Amino acid sequence: MSISSPAPESVTSKVSPPAASRAAFWRVFGSTFVTIFLAELGDKTQVTTLLMSAQSQAPWIVFLGAGTALVTTSLIGVLLGQWLARRVAPATLDTAAGAMLLGITVCLLWDIAHL
């Protein structure tokens, strides 16, 4: 009676999903971090927290307040996005987001042209 070892495929299939899941996690996390970091860099929120920190002389309290506010607004965005994803097709969401960004751009350009 011989003892056979498991086939490489069965070992690979048991190891791959967690590794693939970890890779997917870091891919989504990394792209989200970079996108939000670059979008928020130098915006009015950062300038406001800079001024509040300088004025209050309490940088850690300003950091905690601003951080909590940003986490809360991000949570609202995630929950709203999850709710919308269950009810609206991805192509419709892409079109709606593009139309809203285009509308904002047109409004900003209109304001600049009429200053």
PyRosetta script that sets phi, psi and omega in degrees:
from pyrosetta import init, pose_from_sequence

init()
pose = pose_from_sequence("MSISSPAPESVTSKVSPPAASRAAFWRVFGSTFVTIFLAELGDKTQVTTLLMSAQSQAPWIVFLGAGTALVTTSLIGVLLGQWLARRVAPATLDTAAGAMLLGITVCLLWDIAHL")
pose.set_psi(1, 124.0)
pose.set_omega(1, -178.5)
pose.set_phi(2, -110.6)
pose.set_psi(2, 148.1)
pose.set_omega(2, 177.8)
pose.set_phi(3, -99.3)
pose.set_psi(3, 123.3)
pose.set_omega(3, -179.8)
pose.set_phi(4, -101.0)
pose.set_psi(4, 147.2)
pose.set_omega(4, 177.9)
pose.set_phi(5, -84.6)
pose.set_psi(5, 155.4)
pose.set_omega(5, -179.5)
pose.set_phi(6, -64.3)
pose.set_psi(6, 151.5)
pose.set_omega(6, 178.8)
pose.set_phi(7, -65.9)
pose.set_psi(7, 146.7)
pose.set_omega(7, 180.0)
pose.set_phi(8, -56.3)
pose.set_psi(8, -32.5)
pose.set_omega(8, -179.1)
pose.set_phi(9, -63.2)
pose.set_psi(9, -41.4)
pose.set_omega(9, -177.7)
pose.set_phi(10, -69.0)
pose.set_psi(10, -35.3)
pose.set_omega(10, 177.2)
pose.set_phi(11, -68.3)
pose.set_psi(11, -44.4)
pose.set_omega(11, -179.8)
pose.set_phi(12, -63.2)
pose.set_psi(12, -41.0)
pose.set_omega(12, -178.2)
pose.set_phi(13, -67.0)
pose.set_psi(13, -29.3)
pose.set_omega(13, 178.8)
pose.set_phi(14, -77.8)
pose.set_psi(14, -25.6)
pose.set_omega(14, -177.2)
pose.set_phi(15, -92.0)
pose.set_psi(15, -32.9)
pose.set_omega(15, -172.9)
pose.set_phi(16, -64.7)
pose.set_psi(16, -46.1)
pose.set_omega(16, -176.3)
pose.set_phi(17, -56.7)
pose.set_psi(17, -46.8)
pose.set_omega(17, 177.6)
pose.set_phi(18, -62.8)
pose.set_psi(18, -39.3)
pose.set_omega(18, 178.9)
pose.set_phi(19, -65.5)
pose.set_psi(19, -41.9)
pose.set_omega(19, 178.1)
pose.set_phi(20, -66.0)
pose.set_psi(20, -38.8)
pose.set_omega(20, 178.8)
pose.set_phi(21, -64.6)
pose.set_psi(21, -41.8)
pose.set_omega(21, 178.0)
pose.set_phi(22, -63.6)
pose.set_psi(22, -42.9)
pose.set_omega(22, 179.4)
pose.set_phi(23, -63.6)
pose.set_psi(23, -41.4)
pose.set_omega(23, 178.5)
pose.set_phi(24, -64.4)
pose.set_psi(24, -40.8)
pose.set_omega(24, 177.8)
pose.set_phi(25, -57.8)
pose.set_psi(25, -51.6)
pose.set_omega(25, -176.8)
pose.set_phi(26, -67.3)
pose.set_psi(26, -31.9)
pose.set_omega(26, 177.4)
pose.set_phi(27, -66.1)
pose.set_psi(27, -47.0)
pose.set_omega(27, 179.5)
pose.set_phi(28, -67.3)
pose.set_psi(28, -45.7)
pose.set_omega(28, 179.5)
pose.set_phi(29, -59.1)
pose.set_psi(29, -48.2)
pose.set_omega(29, -178.2)
pose.set_phi(30, -63.0)
pose.set_psi(30, -45.7)
pose.set_omega(30, -179.1)
pose.set_phi(31, -66.9)
pose.set_psi(31, -37.1)
pose.set_omega(31, 177.1)
pose.set_phi(32, -65.1)
pose.set_psi(32, -47.0)
pose.set_omega(32, -179.2)
pose.set_phi(33, -59.6)
pose.set_psi(33, -49.9)
pose.set_omega(33, -177.2)
pose.set_phi(34, -63.2)
pose.set_psi(34, -44.4)
pose.set_omega(34, -178.7)
pose.set_phi(35, -62.3)
pose.set_psi(35, -49.0)
pose.set_omega(35, -178.4)
pose.set_phi(36, -68.9)
pose.set_psi(36, -41.2)
pose.set_omega(36, 179.3)
pose.set_phi(37, -58.7)
pose.set_psi(37, -48.0)
pose.set_omega(37, -179.4)
pose.set_phi(38, -68.1)
pose.set_psi(38, -36.0)
pose.set_omega(38, 179.8)
pose.set_phi(39, -68.0)
pose.set_psi(39, -35.5)
pose.set_omega(39, -177.0)
pose.set_phi(40, -87.2)
pose.set_psi(40, -16.5)
pose.set_omega(40, -176.8)
pose.set_phi(41, -64.5)
pose.set_psi(41, 120.0)
pose.set_omega(41, 177.0)
pose.set_phi(42, 77.7)
pose.set_psi(42, 11.7)
pose.set_omega(42, 179.8)
pose.set_phi(43, -85.1)
pose.set_psi(43, -179.0)
pose.set_omega(43, -175.3)
pose.set_phi(44, -63.5)
pose.set_psi(44, -29.8)
pose.set_omega(44, 178.0)
pose.set_phi(45, -64.8)
pose.set_psi(45, -43.3)
pose.set_omega(45, 179.9)
pose.set_phi(46, -66.5)
pose.set_psi(46, -41.5)
pose.set_omega(46, 178.4)
pose.set_phi(47, -64.8)
pose.set_psi(47, -40.9)
pose.set_omega(47, 179.1)
pose.set_phi(48, -63.3)
pose.set_psi(48, -45.1)
pose.set_omega(48, 179.5)
pose.set_phi(49, -66.7)
pose.set_psi(49, -33.6)
pose.set_omega(49, 176.0)
pose.set_phi(50, -61.0)
pose.set_psi(50, -48.6)
pose.set_omega(50, -179.7)
pose.set_phi(51, -66.3)
pose.set_psi(51, -41.2)
pose.set_omega(51, 179.4)
pose.set_phi(52, -65.0)
pose.set_psi(52, -38.7)
pose.set_omega(52, 178.6)
pose.set_phi(53, -65.6)
pose.set_psi(53, -42.6)
pose.set_omega(53, 179.5)
pose.set_phi(54, -66.5)
pose.set_psi(54, -40.2)
pose.set_omega(54, -177.3)
pose.set_phi(55, -73.8)
pose.set_psi(55, -40.5)
pose.set_omega(55, -173.9)
pose.set_phi(56, -84.0)
pose.set_psi(56, -19.5)
pose.set_omega(56, -175.1)
pose.set_phi(57, 58.3)
pose.set_psi(57, 27.3)
pose.set_omega(57, 178.5)
pose.set_phi(58, -132.6)
pose.set_psi(58, 69.2)
pose.set_omega(58, -172.8)
pose.set_phi(59, -61.5)
pose.set_psi(59, -34.4)
pose.set_omega(59, -178.5)
pose.set_phi(60, -71.7)
pose.set_psi(60, -34.2)
pose.set_omega(60, 176.8)
pose.set_phi(61, -69.1)
pose.set_psi(61, -41.7)
pose.set_omega(61, 176.8)
pose.set_phi(62, -62.9)
pose.set_psi(62, -42.3)
pose.set_omega(62, 178.4)
pose.set_phi(63, -59.8)
pose.set_psi(63, -46.9)
pose.set_omega(63, 179.7)
pose.set_phi(64, -63.7)
pose.set_psi(64, -42.3)
pose.set_omega(64, 178.6)
pose.set_phi(65, -65.5)
pose.set_psi(65, -46.6)
pose.set_omega(65, -179.7)
pose.set_phi(66, -66.7)
pose.set_psi(66, -42.0)
pose.set_omega(66, 179.3)
pose.set_phi(67, -62.0)
pose.set_psi(67, -43.5)
pose.set_omega(67, 178.4)
pose.set_phi(68, -63.5)
pose.set_psi(68, -41.4)
pose.set_omega(68, 178.5)
pose.set_phi(69, -63.6)
pose.set_psi(69, -42.9)
pose.set_omega(69, 180.0)
pose.set_phi(70, -67.8)
pose.set_psi(70, -38.2)
pose.set_omega(70, 177.2)
pose.set_phi(71, -64.8)
pose.set_psi(71, -41.0)
pose.set_omega(71, 179.9)
pose.set_phi(72, -64.6)
pose.set_psi(72, -45.3)
pose.set_omega(72, 178.7)
pose.set_phi(73, -66.5)
pose.set_psi(73, -34.3)
pose.set_omega(73, 176.4)
pose.set_phi(74, -66.6)
pose.set_psi(74, -40.8)
pose.set_omega(74, 177.4)
pose.set_phi(75, -60.6)
pose.set_psi(75, -43.6)
pose.set_omega(75, 177.6)
pose.set_phi(76, -60.4)
pose.set_psi(76, -43.5)
pose.set_omega(76, 178.8)
pose.set_phi(77, -62.8)
pose.set_psi(77, -42.2)
pose.set_omega(77, 179.2)
pose.set_phi(78, -65.1)
pose.set_psi(78, -46.2)
pose.set_omega(78, -179.6)
pose.set_phi(79, -64.4)
pose.set_psi(79, -42.4)
pose.set_omega(79, 178.0)
pose.set_phi(80, -65.5)
pose.set_psi(80, -41.4)
pose.set_omega(80, 177.8)
pose.set_phi(81, -62.8)
pose.set_psi(81, -41.1)
pose.set_omega(81, 178.3)
pose.set_phi(82, -64.5)
pose.set_psi(82, -42.6)
pose.set_omega(82, 178.7)
pose.set_phi(83, -62.6)
pose.set_psi(83, -45.2)
pose.set_omega(83, 179.3)
pose.set_phi(84, -65.4)
pose.set_psi(84, -37.7)
pose.set_omega(84, -178.5)
pose.set_phi(85, -62.7)
pose.set_psi(85, -28.9)
pose.set_omega(85, 178.5)
pose.set_phi(86, -77.4)
pose.set_psi(86, -19.4)
pose.set_omega(86, -172.5)
pose.set_phi(87, -114.3)
pose.set_psi(87, -19.9)
pose.set_omega(87, -174.4)
pose.set_phi(88, -126.9)
pose.set_psi(88, 140.8)
pose.set_omega(88, 179.8)
pose.set_phi(89, -65.5)
pose.set_psi(89, 146.2)
pose.set_omega(89, -179.8)
pose.set_phi(90, -56.6)
pose.set_psi(90, -39.3)
pose.set_omega(90, 179.6)
pose.set_phi(91, -63.6)
pose.set_psi(91, -38.0)
pose.set_omega(91, 178.3)
pose.set_phi(92, -66.5)
pose.set_psi(92, -41.0)
pose.set_omega(92, 177.2)
pose.set_phi(93, -62.7)
pose.set_psi(93, -42.8)
pose.set_omega(93, 178.0)
pose.set_phi(94, -60.9)
pose.set_psi(94, -44.6)
pose.set_omega(94, -179.9)
pose.set_phi(95, -64.7)
pose.set_psi(95, -43.8)
pose.set_omega(95, -179.8)
pose.set_phi(96, -64.2)
pose.set_psi(96, -43.5)
pose.set_omega(96, 179.1)
pose.set_phi(97, -63.7)
pose.set_psi(97, -43.0)
pose.set_omega(97, 177.7)
pose.set_phi(98, -62.4)
pose.set_psi(98, -41.9)
pose.set_omega(98, 179.6)
pose.set_phi(99, -65.3)
pose.set_psi(99, -40.3)
pose.set_omega(99, 179.0)
pose.set_phi(100, -65.9)
pose.set_psi(100, -43.7)
pose.set_omega(100, 179.0)
pose.set_phi(101, -65.5)
pose.set_psi(101, -38.6)
pose.set_omega(101, 176.6)
pose.set_phi(102, -64.2)
pose.set_psi(102, -41.5)
pose.set_omega(102, 177.7)
pose.set_phi(103, -62.5)
pose.set_psi(103, -43.0)
pose.set_omega(103, 177.8)
pose.set_phi(104, -62.6)
pose.set_psi(104, -42.4)
pose.set_omega(104, 179.3)
pose.set_phi(105, -61.5)
pose.set_psi(105, -44.4)
pose.set_omega(105, 179.2)
pose.set_phi(106, -62.4)
pose.set_psi(106, -42.9)
pose.set_omega(106, 178.3)
pose.set_phi(107, -62.9)
pose.set_psi(107, -44.2)
pose.set_omega(107, 178.5)
pose.set_phi(108, -63.5)
pose.set_psi(108, -43.3)
pose.set_omega(108, 178.9)
pose.set_phi(109, -65.5)
pose.set_psi(109, -37.1)
pose.set_omega(109, 177.8)
pose.set_phi(110, -63.2)
pose.set_psi(110, -44.3)
pose.set_omega(110, 177.4)
pose.set_phi(111, -61.3)
pose.set_psi(111, -42.6)
pose.set_omega(111, -179.5)
pose.set_phi(112, -65.9)
pose.set_psi(112, -41.6)
pose.set_omega(112, -177.8)
pose.set_phi(113, -68.4)
pose.set_psi(113, -25.4)
pose.set_omega(113, -176.3)
pose.set_phi(114, -108.1)
pose.set_psi(114, 25.2)
pose.set_omega(114, 176.6)
pose.set_phi(115, -79.0)
pose.dump_pdb("model.pdb")
